[in-house]
């Protein structure tokens, strides 16, 4: 049975890099230097991500692409984004939903209205 040791030991570093580095892990006599460098790397990644997230989402917000309108949110995003209700007949009456969808299409510059649907052709889902 051979005991295997993993981590930043002197032997492992020498075999990986071909030379003595002099930098070892905290538990292998290297002190906190290597841990400090790794923590600095983690902080840099967090800052990099935060800065780029602020830039991208700030730009999307300025361009008005980050949020939907209040009317769209109140009526339901399933209707606005997909053109249909997620729960048939339980949130809005089908005719009202179709009228709303036609209004949204006109606001977006789409002239053709959707064909009328008779309310009795849609089955409601029991709660």
SULZIQUI-V613145 format. One record per residue. PSI is psi in whole degrees, 0 to 359 (999 if undefined). BURIAL is 1 if it has 24 or more other ideal C-beta (glycine too) atoms within 12 Angstrom, else 0. D_FIRST is the distance of its C-alpha to the first C-alpha in whole Angstrom. Layout:
# SULZIQUI-V613145
PSI | BURIAL | D_FIRST
PSI | BURIAL | D_FIRST
This chain:
# SULZIQUI-V613145
128 | 0 | 0
129 | 0 | 4
126 | 0 | 7
131 | 0 | 9
127 | 0 | 13
155 | 0 | 16
191 | 0 | 19
59 | 1 | 22
164 | 0 | 20
316 | 0 | 22
315 | 0 | 19
318 | 0 | 19
321 | 1 | 23
318 | 0 | 23
330 | 0 | 21
320 | 0 | 23
354 | 0 | 27
3 | 0 | 27
163 | 0 | 28
122 | 0 | 28
328 | 0 | 29
1 | 0 | 29
118 | 1 | 29
163 | 0 | 26
167 | 1 | 25
320 | 0 | 27
0 | 0 | 23
28 | 0 | 22
9 | 0 | 26
358 | 0 | 28
201 | 0 | 30
4 | 0 | 32
309 | 0 | 33
319 | 1 | 31
319 | 0 | 31
319 | 0 | 35
318 | 0 | 35
320 | 0 | 33
322 | 0 | 36
321 | 0 | 39
319 | 0 | 37
317 | 0 | 37
318 | 0 | 41
318 | 0 | 42
319 | 0 | 41
316 | 0 | 43
317 | 0 | 46
313 | 0 | 46
317 | 0 | 46
315 | 0 | 48
312 | 0 | 51
327 | 0 | 50
317 | 0 | 51
319 | 0 | 54
308 | 0 | 55
310 | 0 | 55
330 | 0 | 56
317 | 0 | 59
316 | 0 | 60
322 | 0 | 60
316 | 0 | 61
321 | 0 | 64
353 | 0 | 65
22 | 0 | 65
0 | 0 | 62
331 | 0 | 60
158 | 0 | 62
168 | 0 | 64
163 | 0 | 68
318 | 0 | 69
316 | 0 | 71
320 | 0 | 68
320 | 0 | 65
323 | 0 | 68
336 | 0 | 69
129 | 1 | 65
337 | 0 | 63
320 | 0 | 62
315 | 1 | 66
313 | 1 | 66
324 | 0 | 63
350 | 0 | 63
15 | 0 | 66
163 | 0 | 66
144 | 1 | 65
328 | 0 | 62
102 | 0 | 63
120 | 0 | 67
3 | 0 | 70
335 | 0 | 68
309 | 0 | 68
151 | 1 | 71
145 | 0 | 74
319 | 1 | 73
316 | 0 | 77
320 | 0 | 76
319 | 1 | 73
321 | 1 | 74
318 | 0 | 77
316 | 1 | 74
320 | 1 | 72
321 | 0 | 76
317 | 0 | 76
321 | 1 | 73
320 | 0 | 74
321 | 0 | 77
328 | 0 | 76
2 | 0 | 73
17 | 0 | 76
114 | 0 | 75
324 | 0 | 79
128 | 0 | 78
157 | 0 | 78
149 | 0 | 76
147 | 0 | 78
144 | 0 | 79
129 | 0 | 77
136 | 0 | 79
331 | 0 | 77
352 | 0 | 77
349 | 0 | 75
131 | 0 | 72
133 | 0 | 70
147 | 0 | 69
129 | 0 | 66
138 | 0 | 66
999 | 0 | 65
